[in-house]
């Protein structure tokens, strides 16, 4: 029999939106638990340098999230990390979240599940395909890597991997042009160990127990090229992480959560915050704003 715990607020997701909300609910003397399937920090953990956060001209993303988590825990918030959710019941007045370790119940819940990287469009169990250079880049010092994605993320991560000592980096973009800013492209153009190609996609992975290389195809000419690589880093965008509640919470056509100005969803007592919501801009500070609004709305909802 799993232990049950009643709290005032459950927050699903320990990124910056969820942790900001927890700071506000805790300060309002609302008992709060954060349930995070991995480690707290979300996508900010994979940002090697944050330069647009007030009070820190420049800070490592993981360090910023560690400081935020410390503040959250000092306020008495219970934090469950590496906790997979088995079931989520949102339709009743009392919301229920069940994990492997226990069952949590609350009148109010914040969905702050964020976004997840869009996976490479091919079936593979290859362990040398990555979506976070901060997490996995150090293993490729002195080696060759392929970056899939010609936007700002792809180019920025190429520069970061270069700083880690990666020997050779190839960037490919399937479209006819790159989407990174010209300033970022210019920085990469000056680096002889980085090459970049448009109208190019992976046709096939070359695996012999582990990744040995790729076969690239030019979509304009149809020509193919064998490229030896030790690892692949994929930066082709993110998609909303709404699978847990797609059947109950109203989403838009792209799968993002629809909320009102109070961050409330179509279900009473169910709020959503951060990158999981439909919105024009997704930044650390906009996620914090969502978390703040959701928490203040919940305080009013529970007090009324």
Buried (B, 14 or more C-beta within 10 A) or exposed (E): EEEEBEBBBBBBBBBBBBBBBBBBBBEBEBBBBBBBBBBBBBBBBBBBEBEEBEEEEEBBBBBBBBEBBEBBBEBEBBBBBEBEBEEBBBEEEEBBBBBEEBBBBBBBBBBBBBBBBBEBEEEBEEEBBBBBBBEBBEBBEEBBBBBBBBBBBBBBBBBBBBEBEBEBBBBBBBEEEBBBEEEBBEBBEEEEEBEBBBBBBBEEBEBEEEBBBBEBBBEEEEEEEEBEBBBBBBBBEBBBBBEBBEEBBEBEEEBBBEBEEEBBBBBEBBBBBBBBBBBEEBEBEBBBBBBBBBBBBBBEBBEE
